[in-house]
Amino acid sequence: MNIRLSLMLGLMLICFVGCHKENNGGYQSKGQILGPDLRLCACCGGWYILIDHVTYEFDTLPANSNFDLQHATFPVSVKLDWQLSNKSACPDTRIEIIRISKE
């Protein structure tokens, strides 16, 4: 009986540790806003953001984000919810930010 109980507790511990997810405060990702995109082309402009070692671009922040990127000191560490943009003419590195806050 003690062996079964020990095995059961061991498996529960392994599942608990293995299933632990990093707490981002309910946000999908962490990232860093790197600065403005100063290039002049059809799909250029906006801002660069680094998420999970991949640099993306975005055009705007949600209206309720209270960020002033014009006067920010970069990089700015953030937590955010985002999705790939549906702009078919632009590269797949352009995203739309749904929700964001400073980290």
N, C-alpha and C positions, 0 to 999 in steps of 0.2 A: 504494500500500500504506500509506503514512504517513497519508493522508487517512482511510482506513477505520479504522486503529488509533486515530487521533485522535477520530473520530466515536464509536467503540465506547467509548473511555475517557470521553468527554464524556457519553454516555448513562448509563454506569454511575455516574458522579458525580452526575448529576441524579437518578437513581433512589435513590441512597444518601441524598442530602440530602432529597429529597421524602418518603421513607419513614421518616425519623427520627421516632421517637415519644418523648415526654417520659418520662424514667425516674422512676417513682413507687415504686421499690423493689418492683415486683411487685404493687402495689396498683392498683385500678381508678380511684380518684379521690383528689383532695386536697380538704380542706374545713376549715371552722371551726365548732366547737361554740360557739353564740352565748350559750346560757343556758337556764334552765328555762322551760317554758310554764306560766304561773301561772293560766291561764284555767280556769274551772269549767264544763265541758260534757261531753257524751258522748264526743266524740273529742278532748278536750283533755288536757293533762297531758303529761309527758315533757319532751323537750328540743328546742330548735331547732338545726338545723345548716345551714350554707350550703355548697352544692356547685355549682360552675359557675354562679354568679350566681342560683341558685334556692334558696329557703329551704324545707327539709323539716322534718318532725318525726319523732322516734323515741322509743320507750318505754324500751328497755333496751339495754345494751351486752353483748357476749358475755362470758361468765363469766371468760374468761382475759385480759381486756383490762387489768386492773390500773389502772383509772381511778377516781378519787374525785370524781365530779361535784358532790357536795354541798359540797365545800370548794375547788373549782377557781376560778381567776381567769380570767374569760372575756374575750375569745374564746380558745379552745384550738385551735391548728392541729393537724390530724390527716391521716393517710393512711388510706383505708378501702376495703373491698369492701362493697357494699350492693345492695339490690333494693327495688323498690316493695312495700309491704305488701299482703297479700291481704285486708285487712279491708274488705269491701264497703260497710259502713255509714259508714266514715270517708273523708275527702277523699283524693285521690290524691297528697297531699303527705306522707303518712306512709310511712316506710321501715323496713326491718329491716336492721340492721348485722350483717354476717357476720363481718368481721375489721376491726380498727382498731388503730392505734398512733399515738403522738405524732410529730409531724413535727419 
